[in-house]
C-alpha cells in the first residue's frame, strides 16, 4: 500500500504524520517549535521526527511516495522556497523541501499552512462536499486558504487567502508584518495573551482566557468579543469578495469552540451583506488541530 508523509510547521508546534493511500493517519508525532534556535532548530527537530517515521515505514514495508509540507508563513510555491516567517528567525529563502528531499531521498512539495489547512478540511473535514470555502487558521499567527469552484486559489505570488494581514483597524497595534491593525495583531494567540495579561495584571495565556470566558468572567468575555469583532470584520469583507458557502475556523484558538464562534456569528451580522450571511455556514474545523497535517498529506497526495 502506498503511503505519504505530512509535515505541519507552525509558530508554536510542528507535527509529522505518516498516512496511508486513503489519507488516514497511521502514526503521528507532535513537538514544540524551538523558537530560541531559530529555523535551524526547527529543521533539526523535524528531521529527527521524519527519520523516526520513515524508519517505521521501512520496517513495516510501507513505501512513502512523497512528503507534503505546510509552513506557517509565506511560501513561494513556484520556487518551493519559504519567503519568511513572522515568528521564527532564519527562514527567509530557506529551501526546506529541497533539504528534506535530499536528506531522505523522497520527493517533497510545500505550501503555506493556510492553503494546506484549506486542502485538509476540503478533502477530509468540514469542507468536504463544498466547492467554495474559506479556511481561517487561528494560532500564533493567522493564515487562510481559499477554495473556489473546486480549486485551491493561490494567486499570482501564492499570497491569496492571507486574511490575517487584512487591515481591520488602521490605527490598531503594530503587526508582526510591520503594518498596523492587521487581523493577526488583534486576534492571534500572542495578542490575546498580552491583552488578558494587561487586563488582569498577571500573566495569562490565551487558553486561560477562553476558559475564563466560558466560565462567564466578564473581563474575559470582553476581550474575546473584541477579537471576535475583528475576525467578523475580516470574514465579512471576504464573504463579499469571494462568496464561499462555508467558513471554517481552525488552529489552536478555534479549539475554544462556541466560546469564540458565537460572538463571531453575532458580529458578522454587522459586517456581512444580509443575503450573503444567510447563505454561508460558519463552523469549527472538523479536523481540529490536525487540519494542517492532514492538509499536508492531501498536498502530498495531489
PyMOL commands that set and color helices and strands:
alter all, ss='L'
color gray80, all
select helices_A, chain A and resi 35-59+96-104+113-124+163-165+184-187+189-200+206-214+218-242+253-256+258-271+274-278+288-301
alter helices_A, ss='H'
color red, helices_A
select strands_A, chain A and resi 2-9+13-20+25-32+63-71+75-76+81-82+107-112+133-138+142-148+151-153+246-250+281-284
alter strands_A, ss='S'
color yellow, strands_A
deselect
rebuild
show_as cartoon
